[in-house]
């Protein structure tokens, strides 16, 4: 270290290289991009650095040893971010990468160990959900399209949150395939709108009633409370009775049971949607709350099982929305036949 012309102690690039083990050309590169500013030049034209250059260079060296990007290091060296900020941001980045890799692993496992024709079919589906964030956004857009435009914004957001599942942090092959099937269903020509005002009347009242029933059902699932289970069913049935102009009587419940069973046909869009959604969420409702992404799947499946008396197994699940359309139109005398490709209900 030498005494500079301005009275400060300075150090040469060779000494920095010797004390850190870094090549001279690497230190020169850091200087050229602004990470390690030089204090001046010697009479012979060699770079000189102030005394704090050594700890700065060691910090850069250690961060690079962790594969920290140069751009991120620069924000610390310029004072734009603290070291703690950098660590937090880098941790978020690593976790995002791990999520992407875990999802890719699940996709590849789904494509492994199956017949060639099935592998090609799955590949076509899974290619559309390779990027989770984009696939999630497409599901959200479907529900914005499917729900009544007159539904209050707060309620719309609540329904979408409950209806759009998010794969777990450790997805299985079953989870990945179900998510891909769900995405294909909502982007295909047979996708369906949810009940509209001409079918259920007051859409805010109807959807609020269904959401309240699902909240009670989720609590019943989490606690195993028979009383809460009965309360959820009562609330659910009363919501249907109200939109069809009936009272909640034994006769109406028998009528509703028949309709729910009739709705559970193999080509039913709602049947497939909630079946796949339930598989994505691993058929497990939140343990402490009746909210969360995709939580409606378990609640609606349970309520349907109670109404229809059908097993909760996937091949027998159906959805109340199809039944809603049938009951509402029957009550108003406007019921018509629906085909799988009909988008109006």
Phi and psi restraints in degrees (value plus and minus 20) as a CYANA .aco file:
   2 UNK   PHI    -141.1  -101.1
   2 UNK   PSI     145.7   185.7
   3 UNK   PHI    -112.6   -72.6
   3 UNK   PSI     101.2   141.2
   4 UNK   PHI     -98.1   -58.1
   4 UNK   PSI     150.0   190.0
   5 UNK   PHI     -87.9   -47.9
   5 UNK   PSI     -41.2    -1.2
   6 UNK   PHI    -120.0   -80.0
   6 UNK   PSI      -8.8    31.2
   7 UNK   PHI      70.1   110.1
   7 UNK   PSI     -19.4    20.6
   8 UNK   PHI    -120.5   -80.5
   8 UNK   PSI     133.5   173.5
   9 UNK   PHI     -96.2   -56.2
   9 UNK   PSI     113.9   153.9
  10 UNK   PHI    -147.7  -107.7
  10 UNK   PSI     141.6   181.6
  11 UNK   PHI    -154.5  -114.5
  11 UNK   PSI     125.9   165.9
  12 UNK   PHI    -107.5   -67.5
  12 UNK   PSI     145.3   185.3
  13 UNK   PHI     -86.1   -46.1
  13 UNK   PSI     -51.7   -11.7
  14 UNK   PHI     -86.6   -46.6
  14 UNK   PSI     -59.0   -19.0
  15 UNK   PHI     -87.4   -47.4
  15 UNK   PSI     -59.3   -19.3
  16 UNK   PHI     -81.6   -41.6
  16 UNK   PSI     -60.4   -20.4
  17 UNK   PHI     -85.0   -45.0
  17 UNK   PSI     -61.7   -21.7
  18 UNK   PHI     -86.8   -46.8
  18 UNK   PSI     -57.6   -17.6
  19 UNK   PHI    -102.7   -62.7
  19 UNK   PSI     -39.3     0.7
  20 UNK   PHI    -129.4   -89.4
  20 UNK   PSI     -39.2     0.8
  21 UNK   PHI      62.0   102.0
  21 UNK   PSI     -13.5    26.5
  22 UNK   PHI    -105.8   -65.8
  22 UNK   PSI     125.4   165.4
  23 UNK   PHI     -84.0   -44.0
  23 UNK   PSI     128.2   168.2
  24 UNK   PHI     -77.9   -37.9
  24 UNK   PSI     -59.0   -19.0
  25 UNK   PHI     -85.7   -45.7
  25 UNK   PSI     -50.6   -10.6
  26 UNK   PHI     -89.1   -49.1
  26 UNK   PSI     -63.5   -23.5
  27 UNK   PHI     -85.0   -45.0
  27 UNK   PSI     -59.3   -19.3
  28 UNK   PHI     -81.4   -41.4
  28 UNK   PSI     -59.5   -19.5
  29 UNK   PHI     -83.7   -43.7
  29 UNK   PSI     -64.4   -24.4
  30 UNK   PHI     -80.9   -40.9
  30 UNK   PSI     -56.6   -16.6
  31 UNK   PHI     -87.2   -47.2
  31 UNK   PSI     -63.3   -23.3
  32 UNK   PHI     -84.1   -44.1
  32 UNK   PSI     -51.7   -11.7
  33 UNK   PHI    -115.0   -75.0
  33 UNK   PSI     -16.7    23.3
  34 UNK   PHI      74.7   114.7
  34 UNK   PSI     -18.3    21.7
  35 UNK   PHI     -93.4   -53.4
  35 UNK   PSI     -50.5   -10.5
  36 UNK   PHI    -154.1  -114.1
  36 UNK   PSI      61.6   101.6
  37 UNK   PHI     -83.2   -43.2
  37 UNK   PSI     120.5   160.5
  38 UNK   PHI    -106.7   -66.7
  38 UNK   PSI     131.6   171.6
  39 UNK   PHI    -109.9   -69.9
  39 UNK   PSI     -34.7     5.3
  40 UNK   PHI     142.5   182.5
  40 UNK   PSI    -184.6  -144.6
  41 UNK   PHI    -147.3  -107.3
  41 UNK   PSI     129.5   169.5
  42 UNK   PHI     -96.0   -56.0
  42 UNK   PSI     146.8   186.8
  43 UNK   PHI     -74.4   -34.4
  43 UNK   PSI     -46.7    -6.7
  44 UNK   PHI    -108.1   -68.1
  44 UNK   PSI     -17.6    22.4
  45 UNK   PHI      69.1   109.1
  45 UNK   PSI      -8.7    31.3
  46 UNK   PHI    -106.2   -66.2
  46 UNK   PSI     128.5   168.5
  47 UNK   PHI     -89.0   -49.0
  47 UNK   PSI     120.2   160.2
  48 UNK   PHI    -145.4  -105.4
  48 UNK   PSI     127.1   167.1
  49 UNK   PHI    -149.5  -109.5
  49 UNK   PSI     131.7   171.7
  50 UNK   PHI     -94.1   -54.1
  50 UNK   PSI     149.3   189.3
  51 UNK   PHI     -82.2   -42.2
  51 UNK   PSI     -47.7    -7.7
  52 UNK   PHI     -99.9   -59.9
  52 UNK   PSI     -19.0    21.0
  53 UNK   PHI     -85.3   -45.3
  53 UNK   PSI     -55.2   -15.2
  54 UNK   PHI     -84.4   -44.4
  54 UNK   PSI     -71.4   -31.4
  55 UNK   PHI     -83.3   -43.3
  55 UNK   PSI     -53.8   -13.8
  56 UNK   PHI     -83.6   -43.6
  56 UNK   PSI     -64.0   -24.0
  57 UNK   PHI     -86.9   -46.9
  57 UNK   PSI     -57.8   -17.8
  58 UNK   PHI     -86.1   -46.1
  58 UNK   PSI     -57.0   -17.0
  59 UNK   PHI     -83.2   -43.2
  59 UNK   PSI     -64.5   -24.5
  60 UNK   PHI     -80.4   -40.4
  60 UNK   PSI     -65.4   -25.4
  61 UNK   PHI     -79.5   -39.5
  61 UNK   PSI     -63.1   -23.1
  62 UNK   PHI     -91.9   -51.9
  62 UNK   PSI     -56.6   -16.6
  63 UNK   PHI     -88.6   -48.6
  63 UNK   PSI     -58.1   -18.1
  64 UNK   PHI     -87.2   -47.2
  64 UNK   PSI     -50.6   -10.6
  65 UNK   PHI     -83.5   -43.5
  65 UNK   PSI     -42.3    -2.3
  66 UNK   PHI    -115.6   -75.6
  66 UNK   PSI      -7.1    32.9
  67 UNK   PHI      44.0    84.0
  67 UNK   PSI       7.9    47.9
  68 UNK   PHI     -89.9   -49.9
  68 UNK   PSI     110.3   150.3
  69 UNK   PHI     -81.6   -41.6
  69 UNK   PSI     128.0   168.0
  70 UNK   PHI     -76.7   -36.7
  70 UNK   PSI     -61.9   -21.9
  71 UNK   PHI     -81.1   -41.1
  71 UNK   PSI     -58.8   -18.8
  72 UNK   PHI     -88.7   -48.7
  72 UNK   PSI     -59.8   -19.8
  73 UNK   PHI     -83.3   -43.3
  73 UNK   PSI     -58.3   -18.3
  74 UNK   PHI     -79.6   -39.6
  74 UNK   PSI     -56.1   -16.1
  75 UNK   PHI     -86.1   -46.1
  75 UNK   PSI     -49.3    -9.3
  76 UNK   PHI     -97.3   -57.3
  76 UNK   PSI     -63.4   -23.4
  77 UNK   PHI     -86.4   -46.4
  77 UNK   PSI     -48.9    -8.9
  78 UNK   PHI    -109.5   -69.5
  78 UNK   PSI     -26.7    13.3
  79 UNK   PHI      66.5   106.5
  79 UNK   PSI     -16.0    24.0
  80 UNK   PHI     -85.4   -45.4
  80 UNK   PSI     -59.1   -19.1
  81 UNK   PHI    -151.3  -111.3
  81 UNK   PSI     134.0   174.0
  82 UNK   PHI    -103.4   -63.4
  82 UNK   PSI     148.1   188.1
  83 UNK   PHI     -82.1   -42.1
  83 UNK   PSI     -57.7   -17.7
  84 UNK   PHI     -82.7   -42.7
  84 UNK   PSI     -59.8   -19.8
  85 UNK   PHI     -81.8   -41.8
  85 UNK   PSI     -63.7   -23.7
  86 UNK   PHI     -80.8   -40.8
  86 UNK   PSI     -64.6   -24.6
  87 UNK   PHI     -80.7   -40.7
  87 UNK   PSI     -63.4   -23.4
  88 UNK   PHI     -82.7   -42.7
  88 UNK   PSI     -65.4   -25.4
  89 UNK   PHI     -85.9   -45.9
  89 UNK   PSI     -60.8   -20.8
  90 UNK   PHI     -87.7   -47.7
  90 UNK   PSI     -56.5   -16.5
  91 UNK   PHI     -83.9   -43.9
  91 UNK   PSI     -62.0   -22.0
  92 UNK   PHI     -80.8   -40.8
  92 UNK   PSI     -61.2   -21.2
  93 UNK   PHI     -84.5   -44.5
  93 UNK   PSI     -64.2   -24.2
  94 UNK   PHI     -83.7   -43.7
  94 UNK   PSI     -62.4   -22.4
  95 UNK   PHI     -83.6   -43.6
  95 UNK   PSI     -57.5   -17.5
  96 UNK   PHI     -84.9   -44.9
  96 UNK   PSI     -61.0   -21.0
  97 UNK   PHI     -85.1   -45.1
  97 UNK   PSI     -59.7   -19.7
  98 UNK   PHI     -83.8   -43.8
  98 UNK   PSI     -59.7   -19.7
  99 UNK   PHI     -82.0   -42.0
  99 UNK   PSI     -62.6   -22.6
 100 UNK   PHI     -84.0   -44.0
 100 UNK   PSI     -62.9   -22.9
 101 UNK   PHI     -87.7   -47.7
 101 UNK   PSI     -58.4   -18.4
 102 UNK   PHI     -84.9   -44.9
 102 UNK   PSI     -60.2   -20.2
 103 UNK   PHI     -86.6   -46.6
 103 UNK   PSI     -61.5   -21.5
 104 UNK   PHI     -83.1   -43.1
 104 UNK   PSI     -59.6   -19.6
 105 UNK   PHI     -81.2   -41.2
 105 UNK   PSI     -63.2   -23.2
 106 UNK   PHI     -83.6   -43.6
 106 UNK   PSI     -59.4   -19.4
 107 UNK   PHI     -83.3   -43.3
 107 UNK   PSI     -65.6   -25.6
 108 UNK   PHI     -85.2   -45.2
 108 UNK   PSI     -57.8   -17.8
 109 UNK   PHI     -85.2   -45.2
 109 UNK   PSI     -54.4   -14.4
 110 UNK   PHI     -85.5   -45.5
 110 UNK   PSI     -51.8   -11.8
 111 UNK   PHI    -104.9   -64.9
 111 UNK   PSI     -31.8     8.2
 112 UNK   PHI    -108.5   -68.5
 112 UNK   PSI     130.8   170.8
 113 UNK   PHI      37.6    77.6
 113 UNK   PSI      29.6    69.6
 114 UNK   PHI    -164.9  -124.9
 114 UNK   PSI     138.7   178.7
 115 UNK   PHI     -77.3   -37.3
 115 UNK   PSI     134.4   174.4
 116 UNK   PHI     -80.2   -40.2
 116 UNK   PSI     -63.1   -23.1
 117 UNK   PHI     -84.4   -44.4
 117 UNK   PSI     -60.0   -20.0
 118 UNK   PHI     -87.4   -47.4
 118 UNK   PSI     -55.4   -15.4
 119 UNK   PHI     -83.2   -43.2
 119 UNK   PSI     -60.7   -20.7
 120 UNK   PHI     -86.2   -46.2
 120 UNK   PSI     -59.9   -19.9
 121 UNK   PHI     -83.2   -43.2
 121 UNK   PSI     -65.8   -25.8
 122 UNK   PHI     -85.4   -45.4
 122 UNK   PSI     -58.0   -18.0
 123 UNK   PHI     -80.9   -40.9
 123 UNK   PSI     -61.0   -21.0
 124 UNK   PHI     -81.8   -41.8
 124 UNK   PSI     -57.2   -17.2
 125 UNK   PHI     -94.4   -54.4
 125 UNK   PSI     -68.3   -28.3
 126 UNK   PHI     -90.1   -50.1
 126 UNK   PSI     -46.5    -6.5
 127 UNK   PHI     -81.9   -41.9
 127 UNK   PSI     -45.1    -5.1
 128 UNK   PHI    -101.4   -61.4
 128 UNK   PSI     -31.9     8.1
 129 UNK   PHI    -142.2  -102.2
 129 UNK   PSI       4.0    44.0
 130 UNK   PHI     -82.9   -42.9
 130 UNK   PSI     -53.0   -13.0
 131 UNK   PHI    -125.6   -85.6
 131 UNK   PSI      87.6   127.6
 132 UNK   PHI     -80.2   -40.2
 132 UNK   PSI     -63.1   -23.1
 133 UNK   PHI     -83.1   -43.1
 133 UNK   PSI     -61.6   -21.6
 134 UNK   PHI     -87.1   -47.1
 134 UNK   PSI     -61.3   -21.3
 135 UNK   PHI     -83.9   -43.9
 135 UNK   PSI     -61.5   -21.5
 136 UNK   PHI     -81.1   -41.1
 136 UNK   PSI     -63.1   -23.1
 137 UNK   PHI     -82.4   -42.4
 137 UNK   PSI     -55.8   -15.8
 138 UNK   PHI     -88.1   -48.1
 138 UNK   PSI     -57.2   -17.2
 139 UNK   PHI     -85.1   -45.1
 139 UNK   PSI     -60.7   -20.7
 140 UNK   PHI     -82.0   -42.0
 140 UNK   PSI     -62.7   -22.7
 141 UNK   PHI     -83.1   -43.1
 141 UNK   PSI     -57.0   -17.0
 142 UNK   PHI     -78.3   -38.3
 142 UNK   PSI     -67.5   -27.5
 143 UNK   PHI     -87.7   -47.7
 143 UNK   PSI     -53.2   -13.2
 144 UNK   PHI     -83.3   -43.3
 144 UNK   PSI     -57.1   -17.1
 145 UNK   PHI     -91.7   -51.7
 145 UNK   PSI     -58.5   -18.5
 146 UNK   PHI     -99.1   -59.1
 146 UNK   PSI     -51.0   -11.0
 147 UNK   PHI    -100.4   -60.4
 147 UNK   PSI     135.4   175.4
 148 UNK   PHI     -80.5   -40.5
 148 UNK   PSI     117.3   157.3
 149 UNK   PHI     -87.5   -47.5
 149 UNK   PSI     -40.9    -0.9
 150 UNK   PHI    -105.2   -65.2
 150 UNK   PSI     -22.8    17.2
 151 UNK   PHI     -89.1   -49.1
 151 UNK   PSI     111.4   151.4
 152 UNK   PHI     -73.4   -33.4
 152 UNK   PSI     124.5   164.5
 153 UNK   PHI     -77.6   -37.6
 153 UNK   PSI     -62.9   -22.9
 154 UNK   PHI     -79.6   -39.6
 154 UNK   PSI     -62.1   -22.1
 155 UNK   PHI     -92.6   -52.6
 155 UNK   PSI     -57.0   -17.0
 156 UNK   PHI     -78.3   -38.3
 156 UNK   PSI     -66.5   -26.5
 157 UNK   PHI     -84.1   -44.1
 157 UNK   PSI     -57.4   -17.4
 158 UNK   PHI     -85.8   -45.8
 158 UNK   PSI     -62.1   -22.1
 159 UNK   PHI     -84.9   -44.9
 159 UNK   PSI     -65.0   -25.0
 160 UNK   PHI     -82.7   -42.7
 160 UNK   PSI     -62.6   -22.6
 161 UNK   PHI     -80.7   -40.7
 161 UNK   PSI     -60.7   -20.7
 162 UNK   PHI     -97.4   -57.4
 162 UNK   PSI     -43.9    -3.9
 163 UNK   PHI    -114.2   -74.2
 163 UNK   PSI     -41.2    -1.2
 164 UNK   PHI    -119.8   -79.8
 164 UNK   PSI      86.8   126.8
 165 UNK   PHI     -99.3   -59.3
 165 UNK   PSI     137.0   177.0
 166 UNK   PHI    -141.3  -101.3
 166 UNK   PSI     108.7   148.7
 167 UNK   PHI     -77.0   -37.0
 167 UNK   PSI     126.0   166.0
 168 UNK   PHI     -85.9   -45.9
 168 UNK   PSI     146.9   186.9
 169 UNK   PHI     -86.3   -46.3
 169 UNK   PSI     -43.2    -3.2
 170 UNK   PHI    -141.7  -101.7
 170 UNK   PSI      55.4    95.4
 171 UNK   PHI     -89.1   -49.1
 171 UNK   PSI     128.2   168.2
 172 UNK   PHI    -122.4   -82.4
 172 UNK   PSI     155.6   195.6
 173 UNK   PHI     -80.4   -40.4
 173 UNK   PSI     -60.2   -20.2
 174 UNK   PHI     -82.3   -42.3
 174 UNK   PSI     -62.8   -22.8
 175 UNK   PHI     -81.6   -41.6
 175 UNK   PSI     -68.4   -28.4
 176 UNK   PHI     -81.7   -41.7
 176 UNK   PSI     -64.4   -24.4
 177 UNK   PHI     -87.5   -47.5
 177 UNK   PSI     -60.5   -20.5
 178 UNK   PHI     -82.7   -42.7
 178 UNK   PSI     -59.7   -19.7
 179 UNK   PHI     -85.6   -45.6
 179 UNK   PSI     -59.6   -19.6
 180 UNK   PHI     -86.9   -46.9
 180 UNK   PSI     -61.6   -21.6
 181 UNK   PHI     -82.8   -42.8
 181 UNK   PSI     -60.1   -20.1
 182 UNK   PHI     -82.1   -42.1
 182 UNK   PSI     -64.6   -24.6
 183 UNK   PHI     -83.4   -43.4
 183 UNK   PSI     -63.7   -23.7
 184 UNK   PHI     -82.6   -42.6
 184 UNK   PSI     -57.7   -17.7
 185 UNK   PHI     -82.8   -42.8
 185 UNK   PSI     -62.8   -22.8
 186 UNK   PHI    -103.1   -63.1
 186 UNK   PSI     -28.9    11.1
 187 UNK   PHI    -130.4   -90.4
 187 UNK   PSI     -20.4    19.6
 188 UNK   PHI    -107.5   -67.5
 188 UNK   PSI     153.7   193.7
 189 UNK   PHI     -89.8   -49.8
 189 UNK   PSI     -36.9     3.1
 190 UNK   PHI    -115.4   -75.4
 190 UNK   PSI      -9.6    30.4
 191 UNK   PHI     -83.3   -43.3
 191 UNK   PSI     133.2   173.2
 192 UNK   PHI    -144.1  -104.1
 192 UNK   PSI     127.9   167.9
 193 UNK   PHI     -99.2   -59.2
 193 UNK   PSI     137.3   177.3
 194 UNK   PHI    -103.9   -63.9
 194 UNK   PSI     146.0   186.0
 195 UNK   PHI     -70.4   -30.4
 195 UNK   PSI     113.0   153.0
 196 UNK   PHI    -125.1   -85.1
 196 UNK   PSI     155.0   195.0
 197 UNK   PHI     -83.4   -43.4
 197 UNK   PSI     -52.8   -12.8
 198 UNK   PHI     -93.0   -53.0
 198 UNK   PSI     -29.2    10.8
 199 UNK   PHI    -124.8   -84.8
 199 UNK   PSI     -53.3   -13.3
 200 UNK   PHI    -142.7  -102.7
 200 UNK   PSI     -15.8    24.2
 201 UNK   PHI      55.1    95.1
 201 UNK   PSI    -137.0   -97.0
 202 UNK   PHI     -93.8   -53.8
 202 UNK   PSI      79.8   119.8
 203 UNK   PHI     -85.4   -45.4
 203 UNK   PSI     -55.7   -15.7
 204 UNK   PHI     -84.0   -44.0
 204 UNK   PSI     -61.9   -21.9
 205 UNK   PHI     -86.1   -46.1
 205 UNK   PSI     -62.1   -22.1
 206 UNK   PHI     -85.4   -45.4
 206 UNK   PSI     -73.0   -33.0
 207 UNK   PHI     -87.1   -47.1
 207 UNK   PSI     -53.1   -13.1
 208 UNK   PHI     -83.7   -43.7
 208 UNK   PSI     -61.6   -21.6
 209 UNK   PHI     -82.5   -42.5
 209 UNK   PSI     -63.3   -23.3
 210 UNK   PHI     -84.6   -44.6
 210 UNK   PSI     -62.8   -22.8
 211 UNK   PHI     -84.0   -44.0
 211 UNK   PSI     -60.9   -20.9
 212 UNK   PHI     -84.2   -44.2
 212 UNK   PSI     -61.0   -21.0
 213 UNK   PHI     -83.8   -43.8
 213 UNK   PSI     -58.9   -18.9
 214 UNK   PHI     -87.6   -47.6
 214 UNK   PSI     -55.0   -15.0
 215 UNK   PHI     -81.7   -41.7
 215 UNK   PSI     -65.9   -25.9
 216 UNK   PHI     -84.9   -44.9
 216 UNK   PSI     -59.6   -19.6
 217 UNK   PHI     -85.3   -45.3
 217 UNK   PSI     -59.4   -19.4
 218 UNK   PHI     -84.8   -44.8
 218 UNK   PSI     -60.5   -20.5
 219 UNK   PHI     -83.5   -43.5
 219 UNK   PSI     -59.4   -19.4
 220 UNK   PHI     -84.6   -44.6
 220 UNK   PSI     -60.2   -20.2
 221 UNK   PHI     -85.8   -45.8
 221 UNK   PSI     -58.9   -18.9
 222 UNK   PHI     -93.9   -53.9
 222 UNK   PSI     -53.4   -13.4
 223 UNK   PHI    -122.6   -82.6
 223 UNK   PSI     -39.8     0.2
 224 UNK   PHI      51.6    91.6
 224 UNK   PSI       2.0    42.0
 225 UNK   PHI    -101.6   -61.6
 225 UNK   PSI      95.5   135.5
 226 UNK   PHI     -81.2   -41.2
 226 UNK   PSI     -58.4   -18.4
 227 UNK   PHI     -83.5   -43.5
 227 UNK   PSI     -61.6   -21.6
 228 UNK   PHI     -87.4   -47.4
 228 UNK   PSI     -54.6   -14.6
 229 UNK   PHI     -83.9   -43.9
 229 UNK   PSI     -63.3   -23.3
 230 UNK   PHI     -86.0   -46.0
 230 UNK   PSI     -61.6   -21.6
 231 UNK   PHI     -81.5   -41.5
 231 UNK   PSI     -60.5   -20.5
 232 UNK   PHI     -83.6   -43.6
 232 UNK   PSI     -64.7   -24.7
 233 UNK   PHI     -82.8   -42.8
 233 UNK   PSI     -64.3   -24.3
 234 UNK   PHI     -79.8   -39.8
 234 UNK   PSI     -63.9   -23.9
 235 UNK   PHI     -85.4   -45.4
 235 UNK   PSI     -59.8   -19.8
 236 UNK   PHI     -83.2   -43.2
 236 UNK   PSI     -68.6   -28.6
 237 UNK   PHI     -85.9   -45.9
 237 UNK   PSI     -61.4   -21.4
 238 UNK   PHI     -81.6   -41.6
 238 UNK   PSI     -54.3   -14.3
 239 UNK   PHI     -83.5   -43.5
 239 UNK   PSI     -63.0   -23.0
 240 UNK   PHI     -88.7   -48.7
 240 UNK   PSI     -59.2   -19.2
 241 UNK   PHI     -82.2   -42.2
 241 UNK   PSI     -60.5   -20.5
 242 UNK   PHI     -84.3   -44.3
 242 UNK   PSI     -64.1   -24.1
 243 UNK   PHI     -93.6   -53.6
 243 UNK   PSI     -38.4     1.6
 244 UNK   PHI    -123.0   -83.0
 244 UNK   PSI     -15.5    24.5
 245 UNK   PHI      55.9    95.9
 245 UNK   PSI       4.7    44.7
 246 UNK   PHI    -132.5   -92.5
 246 UNK   PSI     144.4   184.4
 247 UNK   PHI    -113.2   -73.2
 247 UNK   PSI     138.9   178.9
 248 UNK   PHI    -101.0   -61.0
 248 UNK   PSI      69.4   109.4
 249 UNK   PHI    -139.2   -99.2
 249 UNK   PSI     145.5   185.5
 250 UNK   PHI     -76.8   -36.8
 250 UNK   PSI     -56.1   -16.1
 251 UNK   PHI     -85.3   -45.3
 251 UNK   PSI     -61.6   -21.6
 252 UNK   PHI     -86.4   -46.4
 252 UNK   PSI     -59.5   -19.5
 253 UNK   PHI     -84.0   -44.0
 253 UNK   PSI     -56.9   -16.9
 254 UNK   PHI     -85.7   -45.7
 254 UNK   PSI     -58.9   -18.9
 255 UNK   PHI     -84.9   -44.9
 255 UNK   PSI     -63.2   -23.2
 256 UNK   PHI     -85.7   -45.7
 256 UNK   PSI     -59.0   -19.0
 257 UNK   PHI     -81.0   -41.0
 257 UNK   PSI     -63.2   -23.2
 258 UNK   PHI     -81.2   -41.2
 258 UNK   PSI     -63.5   -23.5
 259 UNK   PHI     -86.2   -46.2
 259 UNK   PSI     -59.9   -19.9
 260 UNK   PHI     -86.0   -46.0
 260 UNK   PSI     -60.2   -20.2
 261 UNK   PHI     -86.1   -46.1
 261 UNK   PSI     -58.7   -18.7
 262 UNK   PHI     -86.0   -46.0
 262 UNK   PSI     -52.1   -12.1
 263 UNK   PHI     -92.5   -52.5
 263 UNK   PSI     -37.0     3.0
 264 UNK   PHI    -104.3   -64.3
 264 UNK   PSI      30.5    70.5
 265 UNK   PHI    -110.2   -70.2
 265 UNK   PSI     138.8   178.8
 266 UNK   PHI     -84.6   -44.6
 266 UNK   PSI     -45.2    -5.2
 267 UNK   PHI    -113.2   -73.2
 267 UNK   PSI     -11.8    28.2
 268 UNK   PHI     -87.4   -47.4
 268 UNK   PSI     104.4   144.4
 269 UNK   PHI     -81.6   -41.6
 269 UNK   PSI     -70.0   -30.0
 270 UNK   PHI     -79.9   -39.9
 270 UNK   PSI     -60.1   -20.1
 271 UNK   PHI     -75.4   -35.4
 271 UNK   PSI     -67.4   -27.4
 272 UNK   PHI     -89.0   -49.0
 272 UNK   PSI     -59.5   -19.5
 273 UNK   PHI     -79.8   -39.8
 273 UNK   PSI     -73.6   -33.6
 274 UNK   PHI     -91.1   -51.1
 274 UNK   PSI     -48.8    -8.8
 275 UNK   PHI     -83.5   -43.5
 275 UNK   PSI     -68.0   -28.0
 276 UNK   PHI     -87.2   -47.2
 276 UNK   PSI     -60.1   -20.1
 277 UNK   PHI     -81.6   -41.6
 277 UNK   PSI     -59.4   -19.4
 278 UNK   PHI     -86.2   -46.2
 278 UNK   PSI     -56.6   -16.6
 279 UNK   PHI     -88.2   -48.2
 279 UNK   PSI     -56.2   -16.2
 280 UNK   PHI     -85.7   -45.7
 280 UNK   PSI     -60.9   -20.9
 281 UNK   PHI    -105.1   -65.1
 281 UNK   PSI     -11.4    28.6
 282 UNK   PHI      42.3    82.3
 282 UNK   PSI       3.6    43.6
 283 UNK   PHI      38.1    78.1
 283 UNK   PSI       5.8    45.8
 284 UNK   PHI    -140.3  -100.3
 284 UNK   PSI      96.2   136.2
 285 UNK   PHI     -95.5   -55.5
 285 UNK   PSI     141.3   181.3
 286 UNK   PHI     -75.8   -35.8
 286 UNK   PSI     121.7   161.7
 287 UNK   PHI    -101.7   -61.7
 287 UNK   PSI     -41.7    -1.7
 288 UNK   PHI    -143.7  -103.7
 288 UNK   PSI     -22.1    17.9
 289 UNK   PHI    -173.1  -133.1
 289 UNK   PSI     137.6   177.6
 290 UNK   PHI    -121.3   -81.3
 290 UNK   PSI       7.6    47.6
 291 UNK   PHI    -144.7  -104.7
 291 UNK   PSI     154.7   194.7
 292 UNK   PHI     102.6   142.6
 292 UNK   PSI     138.4   178.4
 293 UNK   PHI     -88.4   -48.4
 293 UNK   PSI     102.9   142.9
 294 UNK   PHI      62.1   102.1
 294 UNK   PSI     -10.1    29.9
 295 UNK   PHI     -89.9   -49.9
 295 UNK   PSI     -37.6     2.4
 296 UNK   PHI     -88.4   -48.4
 296 UNK   PSI     -45.2    -5.2
 297 UNK   PHI     -79.0   -39.0
 297 UNK   PSI     -70.5   -30.5
 298 UNK   PHI     -86.6   -46.6
 298 UNK   PSI     -60.4   -20.4
 299 UNK   PHI     -84.9   -44.9
 299 UNK   PSI     -67.2   -27.2
 300 UNK   PHI     -86.5   -46.5
 300 UNK   PSI     -57.6   -17.6
 301 UNK   PHI     -82.8   -42.8
 301 UNK   PSI     -62.2   -22.2
 302 UNK   PHI     -86.8   -46.8
 302 UNK   PSI     -63.7   -23.7
 303 UNK   PHI     -84.8   -44.8
 303 UNK   PSI     -58.9   -18.9
 304 UNK   PHI     -85.0   -45.0
 304 UNK   PSI     -60.7   -20.7
 305 UNK   PHI     -80.2   -40.2
 305 UNK   PSI     -59.0   -19.0
 306 UNK   PHI     -87.0   -47.0
 306 UNK   PSI     -62.2   -22.2
 307 UNK   PHI     -92.3   -52.3
 307 UNK   PSI     -68.3   -28.3
 308 UNK   PHI    -105.9   -65.9
 308 UNK   PSI     -39.8     0.2
 309 UNK   PHI      52.1    92.1
 309 UNK   PSI       2.3    42.3
 310 UNK   PHI    -117.2   -77.2
 310 UNK   PSI     133.0   173.0
 311 UNK   PHI     -80.0   -40.0
 311 UNK   PSI     135.5   175.5
 312 UNK   PHI    -101.0   -61.0
 312 UNK   PSI     -20.8    19.2
 313 UNK   PHI     -79.4   -39.4
 313 UNK   PSI     130.5   170.5
 314 UNK   PHI     -76.2   -36.2
 314 UNK   PSI     -59.9   -19.9
 315 UNK   PHI     -89.9   -49.9
 315 UNK   PSI     -29.1    10.9
 316 UNK   PHI    -134.0   -94.0
 316 UNK   PSI     -19.0    21.0
 317 UNK   PHI     -93.7   -53.7
 317 UNK   PSI     125.1   165.1
 318 UNK   PHI    -158.6  -118.6
 318 UNK   PSI     157.9   197.9
 319 UNK   PHI    -143.3  -103.3
 319 UNK   PSI     125.3   165.3
 320 UNK   PHI     -92.3   -52.3
 320 UNK   PSI     -44.2    -4.2
 321 UNK   PHI     -82.1   -42.1
 321 UNK   PSI     -60.6   -20.6
 322 UNK   PHI     -82.1   -42.1
 322 UNK   PSI     -60.8   -20.8
 323 UNK   PHI     -85.9   -45.9
 323 UNK   PSI     -58.5   -18.5
 324 UNK   PHI     -76.8   -36.8
 324 UNK   PSI     -66.6   -26.6
 325 UNK   PHI     -80.0   -40.0
 325 UNK   PSI     -64.9   -24.9
 326 UNK   PHI     -84.7   -44.7
 326 UNK   PSI     -65.7   -25.7
 327 UNK   PHI     -86.6   -46.6
 327 UNK   PSI     -63.4   -23.4
 328 UNK   PHI     -84.3   -44.3
 328 UNK   PSI     -62.8   -22.8
 329 UNK   PHI     -93.8   -53.8
 329 UNK   PSI     -52.0   -12.0
 330 UNK   PHI     -85.4   -45.4
 330 UNK   PSI     -61.7   -21.7
 331 UNK   PHI     -84.9   -44.9
 331 UNK   PSI     -54.3   -14.3
 332 UNK   PHI    -113.9   -73.9
 332 UNK   PSI     -20.6    19.4
 333 UNK   PHI      57.6    97.6
 333 UNK   PSI      -2.9    37.1
 334 UNK   PHI    -133.8   -93.8
 334 UNK   PSI      -7.5    32.5
 335 UNK   PHI     -82.6   -42.6
 335 UNK   PSI     116.5   156.5
 336 UNK   PHI    -155.1  -115.1
 336 UNK   PSI     147.9   187.9
 337 UNK   PHI     -97.1   -57.1
 337 UNK   PSI     116.1   156.1
 338 UNK   PHI    -127.5   -87.5
 338 UNK   PSI     116.5   156.5
 339 UNK   PHI    -124.8   -84.8
 339 UNK   PSI     140.8   180.8
 340 UNK   PHI     -76.3   -36.3
 340 UNK   PSI     -45.2    -5.2
 341 UNK   PHI    -112.4   -72.4
 341 UNK   PSI     -19.2    20.8
 342 UNK   PHI     -94.6   -54.6
 342 UNK   PSI     101.5   141.5
 343 UNK   PHI    -116.1   -76.1
 343 UNK   PSI     -19.7    20.3
 344 UNK   PHI    -102.8   -62.8
 344 UNK   PSI     -34.8     5.2
